[in-house]
Amino acid sequence: MDYIEIIGLIAAVLTTTAFLPQVYKTWKTKDVESFSLPMFLIFFIGILFWLIYGVLVKSIAMILANSITVISSFLLLYFKIKYGKR
């Protein structure tokens, strides 16, 4: 593994970890009022494309980070749709 991929892995850990507390907080509080559904849909689609790109260039860092972020953002979208109708 070269130093460029290590830098990518560090970035992946930091950015993905930063996203997880919001998912947890939303799951616990069920408060989704401040979330913009169009923004999260665009974000989710963008992350899917980053994941596809990571697979195509065979970047472990991009694949790991974007796989976790796809799941996390999907959960936030699910919470927004489920809890936003209250």
RACORVEN-V600279 format. One line per field, one symbol per residue. ss: DSSP state (~ for helix, > for strand, _ for the rest). phi: phi as a letter, one per 30 degrees, with the letter a starting at -180 (. if undefined). Layout:
ss = ???
phi = ???
This chain:
ss = __~~~~~~~~~~~~~~~~~~~~~~~~~~~_______~~~~~~~~~~~~~~~~~~~~~__~~~~~~~~~~~~~~~~~~~~~~~~___
phi = .ddddddddddddddddddddddddddddhcbeddcdeddddeedddedddeeeddchceeddddddddddddddddeddddcdcd
